[in-house]
Amino acid sequence: MALATVTLAGGCDDGKVPGLATPPLSVQTILHQNSPSDLDRFLHGLAAAGPQRFFLYCADVDFSWRTRLAGRRVIYEPTACVFHDKRLDRDGQVQAGDAEVYYSAEAALMMAWKCSRPDLVDRGSEGLLTTGSPAHTRAVETFRQRQAVGRLPKQLDLQGNVAQFVGYAYAPHRFAFNDE
Amino acid sequence: MSEIPPPVGDGKPLLTALVRARRGGAVAVAETLLSLAAQTSQDFEVVVLVDKAGDAEIGDFEDLVESFEGAFSVRVRVVGLGDDGSRSPMSAGVEAAQGTFVSVIDPDDVVFAHWVESFAIAAANNDGRVLRATVATQHFSISSDRGRRAYTSIDRPRCLWPGPFDVLGHLDNTPGPIFGLAIPRSALVGWCPPLGTSDLQLEDWAIVLTSALSCGVTETGEVTYLRRLIGDEWDSSKPLDDASVDEARRTIVSRLDQRDVTMPAGTLQTLKTQADENRALRTEVGSLRAELDQAKGESDRLVSSRADASRQVEEMRGSASWRLSKPVRIAGRLARQLRPRR
């Protein structure tokens, strides 16, 4: 379980949060978790950035970065708490199902591609192919098939102004489940 | 996971979570309560035990509880223990609890969403036994942000006690945590610290041992409790003080020896293994003792022989013939020295 202290506020250019008399904070961050559909609808024009191609993983990161690419701000509320349940095995390792393994790998490749980081796509693909996980291999194959037929999302953030990659994550993590 | 059994229907919850808020104030239990509010089974209540706190601090806890949605907050009670530290949190908690089982949670710690659910499933087939979930531990640092607590993990979760409950190990001072145990409340009614100590770790140890031996222990097989270790704060994994444990052990053993006890699964095998080891050790000790006796006998004989030889030499040196032949021995020595070397 991740008891994540996370972000959850969409800020306008004037620093005010819609629906609130005053913004709770003025600290900006690079991403937030979850993408409620009402917020998505509020941020008109984001759909023009391309159809969402993320399932289970990275939809929140994609939403945050598209928000910022659209000239909006994402506000960090460090003391907000969200309960995200996980299960551990008796070695203390997170138990991930096949779907989680597959979709997290696929999303990582897609995120790197969409944010114009082909170097990370190449490095990530090589890394995934060496894990021995069938789900990882399948994720790489799927990505390459889509690439071959031109079905990958439009590349954004060509100058790298918004996207941030920290290892295989998209921000420094406060809640770790691995010895990395 | 099996289907969650329906509530018993007597209006009493299956489980009472006893949150021991003895450090850090209300902010230290905010995430604890959040994890309880996220349970997949609602067959539980929460008693927050506020130790050594005045009305103002208790008010902070009540405000925190009210900040949760109503269906959860109505099942949470805040109980003040006074500000003199005279009441044991466990005694007060058991007194306030209505659940069939009670389970202790410490501040800063959190439970997984199936914490209650896995207890409910285990309880359905193990009436009256202590239910044991596996506890994961993880080191955290904390910082303060506008009076709130912000946690950052330092390492990954680890399960320090993954195996089955080891009652003999507990008896021999290998303390596992009280966390993760759902203890039948009936086994603790009337409980008061029997050890004359306010040491919570020692009290936990006594409760775990007493309830396990009174009720037996059933494993849920699930990791459902995350113990967040912060700095050098109290840590149940640390060894206890030997003298205190010896005294407590004598008290507990004396109490338990007055009645029948129940052993957790696997204890007989452990006892048999230990009995086999004891037998083998006794045989080995007997063999070593025989060898030692034999060596000692030989040593005695050698000492006696040496004494005899020394006595004979002294007798010889003291004889008249030895004294009279002394000039001859001197002449012989001189002759050997004067003889030319080849």
Interface residues (C-beta under 8 A of the other chain):
Chain A: M1 L3 T5 P78 T79 C81 F83 D85 K86 R87 L88 D89 R90 D91 G92 Q93 R174 F175 A176 F177 N178 D179
Chain B: A30 E31 L34 S35 A37 A38 V110 F112 A113 H114 T134 A136 Q138 D145 R146 R148 A150 Y151 T152 S153 D155 R156 P157 R158 C159 P162 E222 V223 L226
